[in-house]
Amino acid sequence: MTLAYEPGGTIAHRLDPRSKLGVQIAFAVAAFAHTTPRGLLVLTALGGVLLAVARLPLRRALWELRFAVVLVSLPVLIEGLVWDTPPFSIAEAREPALASYRVLLIVLVSTTYVRSTPIRDSEAAIRWAIPGKAGRLLATGVALVFRFLPVLRADLAAIRQAMAARLGTERPLIDRMELIAVGGLQRAFGRADRLALAMNARCFAWNPTLPDLGFSRVDLLAFCLIGVLLTWTVL
């Protein structure tokens, strides 16, 4: 299942998107300020709490971020490899491992925002934070990415299933990669053309009617967490 917004009644769903964006930023700032085992341990516990608040299972979030996990693991492996015995140095890999884990934590916490925030609310929050044409352009781009990316991932999964049904898995790896890449690009360009046509047919406007945003008492929890994280960062 592709990680995307799912309606719900959790505390994360009830928060204003601006509060959630503030928590994301404060968490990232704290993670870059405290890249130590003790600091990352605290942030790991906090990340677990945020996942629980959004009712997002850790296993599902990690599965959706599996490619990101591989990417952040590569620097650790590369830095740890040495021309010696044993061939892997924990001392050399320590700093890259802490930095990579910090990035993984930030991305993992961001999944709670995706899970609990409608796309139109994200558009409204960006338009509120960045006024003018720049905000409208950025909000539209974010909305298209959130809507388009799950569709592209579903297309790639369909191509892989079709290959498996036709014994495509028996082909060499290079041939399989080429088929998936070419098929994925063809579908992506086709969907982009249809999207542009649909937007023109519906008289796409730069100033769409977005939902009204408003803070509530629940947002006080987010503001308190933002204050704690920023204070911890400064101290």
N, C-alpha and C positions, 0 to 999 in steps of 0.2 A: 504494500500500500504506500502510495506517495505521500510524503509529509506535506500537508496543506492545512488550511483553516478548517476546523471542525466546530460547528456550533456546540455550545455547552453552557453550563451555569456555574463554572468554577470562578474562584476569585480572580484568576488571570483573565477570564473572559469579561468580567465586570469592570476591570480597570480601564481607564481612559488610555488610548494608544500613546498619547504624549507621555504619560507616566511610565508606560512600559519601555518606550524608547529611552527615557531618562535612566531607567534601571539598567538597560543594555549598555549605555554609554558609561555609567558609573562603574559597572562591573568590569568593562574593558579597561578603563583607566586604572582601577585597583589591580587588575591582573598584570598590567605592564609595570606597575610600581612595586609589586611584591612577587617577583619571579624567584621565589625561594621555596624549598620544600614545605616549610611551615605555612607560608602565605598561600601556596597552591592547595595545601590541605584544607585551609579555611575556605577558600573559594570553591573547592570541590564539594564540601559539605553544603555551602550555600547554593551551588548549582543543583545539587540533589533536591534541596528544598523547593527551588523554583520549578523543577521538573514535576515534583509531586503536586505543587499548587496548580499547575496546568494539566495535571493528570496525564502526563506524557511518559510512558514507560521508557526507562533508560535503554533497554534492549532495542526497542523500535527506533529511538532517536539515533543510536549508534549505527543501526543497520542503514538508515537513511543517509548517514554521513560516512558510510564505509569508504567511499572514494577519498573524502577529506582525511580520514584516518590514515589511509595509505600514503597520501601526499605529505602529511606532517611527520610520518614515520621515516620517510626517505632520508632527510638530513641527519637524523640520528644514526641510521645505519652507515651513511657515507662518512660521517665524522668519526664514528667508532672503529671503522676499519683501519688497521695499521699493518705495516710490513714487519710483523714480529710474531712471537709466540707467547700467548694466544693471539689470534688474528683480530680480536675485538677488544678495544680498550674502554672500560666503563668510565674511566676518568675523562677521556676525550669526548665521550658521548653525553656526559652529564649535563653540560650547559645547553647543548642543542635539544636534549630531551626535555629539560625544564621549559625552554622557549616553545617547543612544539606542543607540549601539554597545555601551556597557557593559551595558545591559539585554539586548540581543540576545545578547551573549556568555554572560551568566548563563543565559538560557533555552536557549541552544544546548548548554551543558554539562549542563543538567538532562535533556536527551534521552538522554544516556548512562545516567543512572540508570533512566529508564523502559525503555530497551532491555535492560538487564541485570539487572533486579530483579523477581522474581515479586511479584504483588500481595499474597499472604499474608505474604511476608517484610516488605513495607512495613508491613502491619498490625502485625506483631509488633514492628517497630522503633519505631513510634509508641506502641504500648502500653507498651513498655519505657521510652521517654523521658517519657511523660506518664501517670502512674498514675491509677487511679480511673476514675470514670464519664466524666470529660472525655476521657481518653485512649481509652476504648472508643468514645465517640461520634465523636471525630475519626478514629480508625482505620477505623471503619465508613464514615464519609463519604468518606474518601480511597479506600477500596476500591470503593465504588459508583461514584465518579467515574471511576476508571481502567477499570472494567468497562463503564460505561454510555456514556461519551463516544465510544469507537470505534464502538459500535452506532449512535448517533445520526448520526455522520458518514457511516456506510454508508447509512443511510436517506436522508439528504439527497442523496448521490450517486445512489441509485436513483431518487429523484424527478426529478433533473435528466436522467438517462438516459431515463426514461419521457417527459418533456417533449420531449426531442430526437427521440425516435422518433415522436412525434405532431406534429411540426413546431411544437412550442411555442417554438422559438427565433425563429419569425417574429413572435411577439407583441411588443408594446411592453415595454420594460424594467420598467416599474412592474407590469404584469400578471404578468410572470415572477417578480419578487420576491415579489408577493403569493401566487402559487401555491406557491412553494417555502416561504415562511414558514408559510402555513396548513397545507400538507401536513406540514411538519416538526414543527409543534406538535401536530398530531393524532397523528402516530406517537409523538412523545415522551410525550404523556399516556397513550396506549394502552399503551406499554411500561412506563411507571411503574405503571399499575394492575396489569398482569400481574406485574411485579416484586414489588409489595406482596403480591399474592395468593400468589405462589410462596414468599415469605419466611414468610408466616403458615402455609402448608401444611407447611413444613419446620421449624416451631417455631423460628424464628430466635431466637438467644440473644445476650445482651450479652457473654457470656463464651465465645466459641468456642475450640476447641482449635487453637492456632496452632503453627507450626514452631518448634523450639528454635533459638535463635541462639547462635553461638559464634565467637570470633575465632580466626584462624589466622595463620601466619607471613606470608601474603600481605598481611594487614591492616597489617603494619608499614610497608609502602610507603605506604599511605594515611595512616597516622599521621605519617610523616615529611613527606609533602606538606602535611598540615594544619599541622604545626609551622612549615614554611618559609613558608607563606602568611600565617599569623598573625604571625610574626616580621617579615616584610616589611611587613605592615600597620602594626605598631607603630613600626618604624624609619622 
